């Protein structure tokens, strides 16, 4: 019988940190708890990451890479069809906002990292702007006359649905996200 392959400490620390940040918030969890959850220790954590802020930044970079893969997946599933890509985005967003711990690491970081000089704050703001531009371009390519207003409506709906899911749970209005988002899409593309 062979022993299970164990991930390197750095990977375990990142995985544990991301999980704990999603559950408890960046400010709500310390390096002791992260090291323990990673089956590691503080010395190893600090050897790989000079500070908790550095660890937060690496976690956000991993979340950004996953978001990039999400966008690429939508393009690959619907090549050359902006309307289908937009509807796929709505469907995926609907799945995202209606799951337990529907935390978007980037949105959560933007809300929690209020210090202007925090190392990860500028990164998060740049990503939010990039994702907004991507969605505006997609809406415009799908035929929206006012793509920026459409993105504002969809953004408010996503963020409101996330909040509603957290407060009302599976019986709340967030469960109707896709239907409402499709109404917005249909209205703007009419």
C-alpha positions as CSV (number, residue, x, y, z in Angstrom):
1,X,0.0,0.0,0.0
2,X,1.4,3.4,-0.9
3,X,1.1,6.5,1.2
4,X,-1.1,9.3,0.0
5,X,0.8,12.0,-1.8
6,X,0.9,15.1,0.3
7,X,0.8,18.6,-1.2
8,X,3.8,20.8,-0.5
9,X,3.4,23.2,2.5
10,X,3.1,26.3,0.4
11,X,0.1,24.8,-1.5
12,X,-1.5,23.6,1.7
13,X,-1.1,27.1,3.2
14,X,-2.7,28.8,0.2
15,X,-5.6,26.3,0.1
16,X,-6.2,26.7,3.9
17,X,-6.0,30.5,3.7
18,X,-8.4,30.8,0.8
19,X,-10.9,28.5,2.6
20,X,-10.6,30.3,5.9
21,X,-10.7,33.8,4.3
22,X,-13.9,32.8,2.5
23,X,-15.5,31.5,5.7
24,X,-14.3,34.1,8.2
25,X,-13.0,37.0,6.2
26,X,-9.4,38.2,5.7
27,X,-9.4,40.2,8.9
28,X,-11.3,37.5,10.8
29,X,-8.5,34.9,10.7
30,X,-5.0,34.9,11.9
31,X,-1.8,33.2,10.7
32,X,-1.9,30.7,13.6
33,X,-5.3,29.3,12.4
34,X,-4.1,29.2,8.8
35,X,-0.9,27.3,9.7
36,X,-2.9,24.9,11.8
37,X,-5.5,24.3,9.1
38,X,-2.7,23.7,6.6
39,X,-1.1,21.1,9.0
40,X,1.9,23.4,9.1
41,X,3.4,26.1,11.4
42,X,3.9,29.8,11.5
43,X,7.6,29.6,10.7
44,X,6.8,27.7,7.5
45,X,4.1,30.1,6.6
46,X,6.4,33.1,7.0
47,X,9.2,31.3,5.1
48,X,6.9,31.1,2.1
49,X,5.1,34.4,2.6
50,X,6.8,37.3,4.3
51,X,3.6,38.4,5.9
52,X,-0.1,37.7,6.1
53,X,-0.5,40.6,3.6
54,X,1.8,38.7,1.1
55,X,-0.3,35.6,1.6
56,X,-3.5,37.5,1.0
57,X,-2.0,38.9,-2.3
58,X,-1.0,35.4,-3.5
59,X,-4.5,34.0,-2.6
60,X,-6.1,36.9,-4.6
61,X,-3.8,36.2,-7.6
62,X,-5.0,32.5,-7.6
63,X,-8.6,33.7,-7.4
64,X,-7.9,36.0,-10.4
65,X,-6.4,33.1,-12.4
66,X,-9.5,31.1,-11.7
67,X,-11.6,34.1,-12.9
68,X,-9.6,34.3,-16.1
69,X,-10.2,30.6,-16.7
70,X,-13.9,31.2,-16.2
71,X,-13.9,33.9,-18.9
72,X,-11.9,31.7,-21.2
73,X,-14.3,28.8,-20.6
74,X,-17.3,31.0,-21.6
75,X,-15.5,32.1,-24.8
76,X,-14.5,28.5,-25.7
77,X,-18.0,27.1,-25.1
78,X,-19.6,29.7,-27.4
79,X,-17.0,30.8,-29.9
80,X,-18.0,33.9,-31.9
81,X,-21.4,34.1,-30.3
82,X,-21.5,37.0,-27.8
83,X,-25.2,36.5,-27.0
84,X,-24.6,32.9,-26.0
85,X,-21.5,33.9,-24.0
86,X,-23.6,36.5,-22.2
87,X,-26.3,34.0,-21.4
88,X,-23.7,31.5,-20.2
89,X,-22.2,34.3,-18.0
90,X,-25.7,34.8,-16.5
91,X,-26.2,31.1,-15.9
92,X,-22.7,30.7,-14.3
93,X,-23.3,33.8,-12.1
94,X,-26.6,32.3,-11.1
95,X,-24.9,29.2,-9.9
96,X,-22.3,31.2,-8.1
97,X,-24.7,33.4,-6.1
98,X,-26.8,30.5,-5.0
99,X,-24.3,28.2,-3.3
100,X,-23.3,28.1,0.3
101,X,-20.2,30.3,0.9
102,X,-20.9,32.1,-2.4
103,X,-18.1,34.5,-1.6
104,X,-16.2,36.1,-4.4
105,X,-12.8,36.4,-3.0
106,X,-12.1,39.6,-5.0
107,X,-15.3,41.3,-4.0
108,X,-14.8,40.3,-0.3
109,X,-11.3,41.6,-0.4
110,X,-12.5,44.9,-1.9
111,X,-14.9,45.3,1.0
112,X,-12.5,44.2,3.7
113,X,-9.2,45.9,2.6
114,X,-10.2,49.4,3.3
115,X,-6.6,50.7,3.8
116,X,-5.7,52.5,0.6
117,X,-2.0,51.4,0.9
118,X,-2.8,47.7,1.5
119,X,-0.6,45.7,-1.0
120,X,-3.6,43.8,-2.4
121,X,-6.1,46.7,-2.6
122,X,-4.8,48.2,-5.8
123,X,-4.6,44.7,-7.4
124,X,-8.3,44.1,-6.5
125,X,-9.3,47.5,-7.9
126,X,-7.5,46.8,-11.1
127,X,-9.1,43.4,-11.5
128,X,-12.6,44.8,-10.8
129,X,-12.0,47.4,-13.5
130,X,-10.7,44.7,-15.9
131,X,-13.7,42.5,-15.3
132,X,-16.1,45.4,-15.8
133,X,-14.4,46.2,-19.1
134,X,-14.7,42.6,-20.2
135,X,-18.4,42.5,-19.4
136,X,-19.1,45.8,-21.0
137,X,-17.3,44.6,-24.2
138,X,-19.3,41.3,-24.1
139,X,-22.6,43.2,-23.7
140,X,-21.6,45.6,-26.5
141,X,-20.7,42.7,-28.8
142,X,-24.0,41.0,-27.9
143,X,-25.8,44.1,-29.2
144,X,-26.5,46.2,-26.1
145,X,-27.0,49.9,-27.0
146,X,-26.0,51.0,-23.5
147,X,-23.6,48.3,-22.4
148,X,-22.2,50.3,-19.4
149,X,-25.7,50.7,-17.9
150,X,-26.4,47.0,-18.6
151,X,-23.3,46.1,-16.7
152,X,-24.2,48.4,-13.9
153,X,-27.6,46.6,-13.6
154,X,-26.0,43.1,-13.8
155,X,-23.4,44.1,-11.2
156,X,-25.9,45.4,-8.8
157,X,-28.0,42.3,-9.3
158,X,-25.0,40.0,-8.6
159,X,-23.9,41.8,-5.5
160,X,-27.5,42.1,-4.2
161,X,-28.1,38.4,-4.9
162,X,-24.9,37.5,-3.0
163,X,-26.1,39.5,0.0
164,X,-29.6,38.1,-0.2
165,X,-28.3,34.5,-0.2
166,X,-26.3,35.2,2.9
167,X,-29.2,36.8,4.7
168,X,-32.2,34.8,3.5
169,X,-30.6,31.6,2.4
170,X,-32.1,29.2,-0.2
171,X,-35.6,30.6,0.3
172,X,-34.6,34.1,-0.7
173,X,-34.9,36.1,-3.8
174,X,-31.4,35.2,-4.9
175,X,-32.8,31.9,-6.2
176,X,-34.5,33.9,-9.0
177,X,-31.2,35.6,-10.1
178,X,-31.1,33.9,-13.5
179,X,-34.7,34.8,-14.3
180,X,-34.2,38.5,-13.3
181,X,-30.8,38.7,-15.1
182,X,-32.3,37.2,-18.2
183,X,-35.0,39.9,-18.1
184,X,-32.3,42.5,-17.9
185,X,-30.4,41.0,-20.8
186,X,-33.5,40.7,-22.9
187,X,-34.5,44.3,-22.1
188,X,-31.1,45.7,-23.1
189,X,-30.8,43.6,-26.2
190,X,-34.3,44.4,-27.5
